[in-house]
Amino acid sequence: MKFLNEIKEPKVSELGGKGYSLAILVNKKFNIPKGFIITSEEFFDFLRLNNLLKKIEKLNSEINEGNFQEKSKEIKKLILSGKIPEKIRIEVERALNKLSVQYVSIRSSGVSEDSLKASFAGMHDTFLNIRAISDLVLENVKKCWASLFNDRAVIYRIRKEIPHLEGIAVVVQEMIPAEISGIIFTSHPTNEKAILIEFAPGLGDAIVGGEIIPGSITLDRKTLSVIERKPWENKILISEKEIIKIAKISLKVEEVFSSPQDIEWCLSDSVIWILQSRAITTSSPRTEEKTKRKVILGGLGASPGIAEGTVKVVLSPKEVSKMNEGEILVTVMTNPLYVSAIQKAKAIVTNVGGMICHAAIIARELGIPCVVGTKKATEILKDNMKVVVNGTEGKIYASNQ
């Protein structure tokens, strides 16, 4: 167990990707919510003391694309039924007393997470607004550990050829009562000379989960002048002065890590907080891709490229199994529960979501076109329709086939 402000030599193997980045930013004096990390070693102690390590290693060795859901469910059940060791329980209780806050956020931090090769965007679980009571916190810590074997995380690791039983840490921090939250890409997904900021009122989970169409601002990286501004539901939530300040802080974060960053932030009582920072795993320069076909729907191009195929409308995670290899996934919103469908999709079209929600990040990692924020995709596009998706221009065309 380590407090963020006491970690002088951060190690990814102990803190996971998210915890490692936060510890570095705390050392560099950025404004990060105070908190502590339950290290990956404590996760393995938990497994060993519950006699689960060998059982999970055996199940883990049997995982493949045909049985991953069944095996993952079995492993998660073992973890959730385990008893928290007394040593960890006492340490967490002491840490919460020292933290002295009413509510906390509890975030998973996998060892391979937030790396240059794999974002694991939304694959492991996060819990917000949890009362800072040890039993409640520990209950959610176990859920974070178990989320290492979420279906979506396992299939993602299979495709990325990453080991399943890697370390996972858990970050426990003061919950900031955000008035406005957002994400900033210090290198715009389709224009490396620009910065993209997306924002909405309240907590940021609706933005990262692709549940809403956020407001957005595009800035020139050099001058920080506004290139494009799209208000949230016709409301100017944040001043240009605040936007410039957030952009400057984010570019300093980028400088610390020596690579473009995907940064979650929030504004509370006029104070800017950095909640997490990960390397941007993909960057796709915008290219002109024209077609003379009839436009039937428009939205925001979130992952560039053109794909032609047959529509499959998926309205809930329960319908993900309907998806066949090479179809066009059409849905209200894509969240991490859709990852197995995303892995099969030739392209993705959604009603809501922004350019830097989790699903858009995964689409860019996989190199498949994605159009978000169309508002009416699930009404206009029907199963078995043949369409062309232009993820660069954010348009869907009728197919000539």
C-alpha positions in Angstrom: 0.0 0.0 0.0 1.5 3.3 -1.1 0.3 6.9 -0.9 0.7 8.8 -4.2 2.8 11.6 -2.6 5.2 9.1 -1.0 6.1 7.2 -4.1 9.5 8.5 -5.2 10.5 5.7 -7.7 7.3 4.6 -9.4 7.3 1.1 -11.0 4.6 0.0 -13.5 4.9 -3.6 -12.2 3.8 -2.4 -8.8 1.4 0.4 -9.6 -0.1 -0.5 -13.0 -0.2 1.9 -15.9 -2.7 4.3 -14.4 -1.1 4.4 -10.9 2.4 4.8 -12.4 1.3 7.9 -14.4 -0.4 9.5 -11.4 2.6 8.9 -9.2 4.9 10.6 -11.7 2.5 13.6 -12.0 2.3 14.0 -8.2 6.1 14.0 -8.1 6.1 16.7 -10.8 3.6 18.8 -8.6 0.6 18.6 -10.9 -2.8 19.0 -9.2 -3.9 15.3 -8.6 -6.5 14.2 -6.1 -4.8 12.8 -3.0 -4.9 9.0 -2.6 -3.2 5.7 -2.2 -2.5 2.6 -4.3 -3.1 -1.0 -3.4 -0.2 -2.6 -5.3 -0.2 -5.5 -7.7 1.8 -7.5 -5.1 -1.1 -7.2 -2.7 -3.4 -8.6 -5.4 -1.1 -11.7 -5.7 -0.9 -11.9 -1.9 -4.8 -12.1 -1.9 -4.7 -14.9 -4.5 -2.0 -16.9 -2.6 -3.6 -16.5 0.9 -7.0 -17.7 -0.6 -5.3 -20.6 -2.4 -6.5 -19.3 -5.7 -3.3 -18.7 -7.6 -2.8 -22.3 -8.9 -6.5 -22.7 -9.7 -6.6 -19.4 -11.6 -3.3 -20.2 -13.4 -4.8 -23.5 -14.6 -8.0 -21.8 -15.8 -6.0 -19.0 -17.4 -3.9 -21.5 -19.4 -7.1 -23.0 -20.9 -8.5 -19.6 -22.2 -9.1 -19.3 -25.9 -11.5 -17.4 -28.2 -14.0 -20.2 -28.0 -14.3 -20.5 -24.2 -13.1 -17.1 -22.8 -16.5 -16.1 -21.5 -17.0 -19.3 -19.5 -13.4 -19.3 -18.1 -13.5 -15.6 -17.3 -16.8 -16.0 -15.4 -15.3 -18.9 -13.4 -12.1 -16.9 -12.5 -14.1 -13.8 -11.5 -16.3 -15.9 -9.2 -13.2 -17.3 -7.5 -11.8 -13.8 -6.9 -15.1 -12.3 -5.7 -15.5 -15.2 -3.2 -12.1 -14.7 -1.8 -11.5 -13.2 1.7 -9.5 -10.0 2.0 -6.4 -10.8 4.1 -6.3 -9.1 7.5 -3.1 -7.3 6.7 -4.6 -5.6 3.7 -7.8 -4.8 5.6 -5.9 -3.1 8.4 -3.7 -1.2 5.9 -6.7 0.1 3.9 -8.5 1.2 7.1 -5.4 3.1 8.2 -5.0 4.6 4.7 -8.7 5.8 4.6 -8.3 7.4 8.1 -5.2 9.2 6.9 -7.0 10.2 3.7 -9.8 11.7 5.8 -12.4 12.2 3.0 -16.1 11.3 2.7 -16.1 9.8 -0.8 -13.5 8.1 -3.0 -13.0 6.9 -6.5 -11.7 3.4 -7.0 -9.9 2.7 -10.3 -8.3 -0.5 -11.7 -4.7 -0.1 -12.9 -3.5 -3.1 -14.9 0.2 -3.5 -15.5 -0.2 -3.4 -19.3 -2.9 -0.7 -19.1 -2.3 2.8 -20.6 0.9 1.7 -22.3 2.0 2.9 -25.8 1.0 -0.4 -27.3 -2.4 -1.0 -25.5 -4.7 1.5 -23.9 -7.1 -1.0 -22.3 -9.6 1.9 -22.6 -12.5 1.0 -20.4 -11.7 -2.7 -20.2 -11.2 -2.8 -16.4 -13.6 -1.4 -13.9 -13.8 2.0 -12.1 -16.2 2.9 -9.2 -17.0 6.5 -8.4 -18.6 8.2 -5.4 -17.9 5.3 -3.0 -18.3 6.1 0.8 -14.8 6.0 2.4 -15.7 3.1 4.7 -13.2 0.3 4.6 -15.8 -2.5 4.0 -17.3 -0.7 1.1 -13.9 0.2 -0.4 -12.6 -3.3 -0.1 -15.7 -4.8 -1.7 -15.0 -2.5 -4.7 -11.3 -3.3 -4.7 -12.2 -7.0 -5.1 -14.4 -6.0 -8.1 -11.5 -4.1 -9.6 -9.3 -7.2 -9.2 -11.9 -9.4 -10.7 -12.3 -7.0 -13.7 -8.9 -8.2 -14.9 -11.0 -11.0 -16.3 -13.9 -9.0 -17.7 -14.9 -10.6 -21.0 -14.0 -7.4 -22.9 -10.5 -7.3 -21.2 -9.8 -11.0 -22.0 -10.7 -10.9 -25.7 -8.7 -7.6 -26.0 -5.7 -9.4 -24.5 -6.2 -12.4 -26.8 -6.2 -10.1 -29.8 -3.2 -8.1 -28.5 -1.3 -11.2 -27.5 -0.9 -10.0 -23.9 -0.8 -12.5 -20.9 -4.0 -12.7 -18.9 -2.8 -13.1 -15.3 -0.8 -10.0 -15.2 -0.6 -7.7 -12.1 -3.4 -5.3 -11.3 -3.2 -2.5 -8.8 -6.1 -0.4 -7.5 -6.0 3.4 -7.2 -8.1 4.9 -4.3 -8.4 8.7 -4.4 -10.5 11.5 -3.0 -13.6 12.0 -5.1 -13.6 15.4 -6.6 -17.1 17.0 -6.9 -16.7 17.9 -10.6 -18.8 20.7 -12.0 -17.4 20.1 -15.5 -15.4 17.1 -16.7 -13.6 16.3 -19.9 -10.9 14.6 -21.9 -8.1 16.2 -23.8 -6.1 14.6 -26.6 -2.8 16.6 -26.8 -2.6 15.3 -30.4 -6.0 15.4 -32.2 -7.0 11.9 -33.4 -7.0 13.1 -37.0 -4.9 16.2 -37.0 -1.5 16.0 -35.2 -1.1 19.8 -35.3 -4.2 20.3 -33.2 -5.4 19.6 -29.6 -8.9 18.2 -29.0 -10.9 18.8 -25.8 -14.3 17.2 -25.1 -16.4 18.2 -22.1 -19.7 18.0 -20.3 -21.3 18.9 -17.0 -20.8 16.7 -14.0 -18.6 13.5 -13.8 -16.7 12.4 -16.9 -17.9 8.8 -17.0 -20.6 9.6 -19.5 -18.0 11.1 -21.9 -15.5 8.2 -21.7 -18.3 5.7 -21.9 -19.7 7.3 -25.1 -23.1 7.8 -23.5 -23.5 11.4 -24.7 -22.5 13.8 -27.4 -20.1 16.1 -25.6 -19.1 19.7 -26.3 -15.7 20.0 -28.0 -13.0 22.5 -28.7 -10.2 22.1 -31.2 -7.1 24.2 -30.6 -3.9 24.9 -32.7 -1.1 23.1 -30.8 1.4 26.0 -31.3 -0.8 29.1 -30.8 -3.6 27.6 -28.7 -6.0 29.6 -30.9 -9.5 28.1 -31.3 -10.0 26.3 -34.6 -13.4 24.9 -34.0 -15.9 25.0 -31.1 -19.0 22.9 -30.6 -21.0 23.8 -27.4 -22.6 21.2 -25.2 -26.3 21.2 -26.0 -26.0 24.9 -27.2 -24.5 25.9 -23.8 -21.1 27.5 -23.3 -20.0 25.6 -20.2 -16.4 26.7 -20.0 -14.6 29.9 -20.8 -11.9 30.3 -23.4 -9.5 31.4 -20.6 -10.1 28.1 -18.7 -9.8 26.1 -21.9 -6.4 27.7 -22.6 -5.3 27.0 -19.1 -6.3 23.3 -19.4 -4.5 23.0 -22.7 -1.3 24.5 -21.3 -1.4 22.1 -18.3 -1.9 19.2 -20.7 1.0 20.1 -22.9 3.2 20.1 -19.8 1.9 16.6 -19.0 2.8 15.6 -22.5 6.3 17.0 -22.0 6.7 14.9 -18.8 5.9 11.6 -20.6 7.6 12.6 -23.9 4.6 11.4 -26.0 1.1 12.7 -26.8 -1.4 12.1 -24.0 -5.1 11.2 -23.5 -5.9 13.1 -20.3 -9.0 13.0 -18.1 -9.6 16.3 -16.2 -12.3 18.1 -14.2 -13.1 21.5 -13.0 -14.3 22.0 -9.4 -14.7 25.4 -7.7 -12.5 27.0 -10.4 -9.7 24.5 -9.7 -8.4 22.2 -12.5 -7.7 18.6 -11.5 -5.9 16.0 -13.6 -7.6 12.6 -13.0 -5.5 10.4 -15.2 -3.2 10.4 -18.2 -2.3 7.7 -20.7 -0.3 7.6 -23.9 -2.3 8.0 -27.1 -2.0 4.6 -28.7 -2.9 5.7 -32.3 -2.8 8.8 -34.4 -4.3 9.0 -37.8 -3.6 12.0 -40.0 -6.8 13.1 -41.8 -6.8 12.3 -45.5 -9.3 13.3 -48.2 -11.5 10.3 -49.1 -14.2 11.4 -51.5 -17.1 9.4 -52.9 -20.1 10.4 -55.1 -22.5 8.1 -53.4 -25.7 9.5 -51.7 -25.2 10.6 -48.1 -27.9 9.0 -45.9 -26.5 9.9 -42.5 -23.9 12.2 -40.9 -22.0 12.4 -37.6 -18.5 12.9 -36.3 -15.6 11.0 -37.8 -13.9 9.4 -34.9 -11.7 6.8 -36.6 -10.6 7.4 -40.3 -11.0 5.2 -43.3 -13.8 3.8 -45.5 -15.5 0.5 -45.2 -18.4 -1.1 -47.1 -20.6 -3.8 -45.6 -23.9 -5.0 -44.2 -25.5 -3.3 -41.2 -26.1 -5.1 -37.9 -28.1 -3.1 -35.4 -27.1 -4.0 -31.8 -29.3 -2.2 -29.2 -27.8 -3.7 -25.9 -24.9 -5.7 -24.7 -27.2 -8.8 -24.7 -27.4 -8.5 -28.5 -23.7 -8.5 -29.0 -23.7 -12.2 -30.0 -25.8 -11.2 -33.1 -22.8 -9.6 -34.6 -21.0 -11.5 -37.4 -17.5 -11.0 -38.7 -17.2 -8.2 -41.2 -20.5 -6.5 -40.5 -21.1 -2.8 -39.8 -21.9 -2.4 -36.1 -24.7 0.2 -35.6 -25.7 1.0 -32.0 -26.9 3.8 -29.7 -23.6 4.0 -28.0 -20.5 1.8 -27.8 -19.2 1.1 -24.4 -16.5 -1.5 -23.3 -19.2 -4.2 -23.1 -19.3 -4.1 -26.9 -15.7 -5.0 -27.4 -16.3 -8.5 -28.8 -18.6 -6.9 -31.4 -16.1 -4.2 -32.1 -13.5 -6.8 -32.7 -15.7 -8.4 -35.4 -16.9 -5.1 -37.0 -15.8 -3.7 -40.3 -16.9 -0.2 -39.1 -18.9 1.3 -36.3 -21.7 3.9 -36.3 -23.4 5.3 -33.2 -26.1 7.7 -32.2 -24.1 9.3 -29.4 -20.5 9.6 -28.2 -17.4 11.8 -29.0 -14.1 11.3 -30.8 -12.3 10.3 -27.6 -14.7 8.0 -25.9 -13.4 4.5 -25.1 -14.9 2.8 -28.1 -13.5 5.4 -30.5 -10.0 4.8 -29.0 -10.4 1.0 -29.5 -11.6 1.5 -33.1 -8.5 3.6 -33.9 -6.3 0.9 -32.3 -7.9 -1.7 -34.5 -7.8 0.5 -37.6 -11.5 0.4 -38.4 -13.7 3.4 -39.4 -15.9 4.9 -36.8 -18.6 7.6 -37.0 -20.2 8.7 -33.7 -22.9 11.2 -32.7 -25.2 10.6 -35.7 -28.3 10.9 -33.4 -30.5 8.7 -35.6 -28.3 5.8 -36.8 -30.4 3.1 -35.1 -33.6 4.6 -36.7 -32.3 5.1 -40.2 -30.0 2.1 -40.7 -31.6 -1.3 -40.6 -30.3 -4.9 -40.4 -28.9 -6.2 -43.7 -28.8 -2.7 -45.4 -25.6 -2.3 -47.4 -23.8 0.9 -46.6 -20.4 2.7 -46.9 -19.0 4.2 -43.7 -16.5 7.1 -44.1 -14.9 7.5 -40.7 -12.7 10.3 -42.0 -15.6 12.6 -43.0 -18.2 11.3 -40.6 -20.6 10.2 -43.3 -22.6 7.1 -44.2 -23.5 6.5 -47.8 -25.9 4.2 -49.6 -24.0 1.3 -51.2 -24.0 0.9 -55.0 -24.3 -2.9 -54.5 
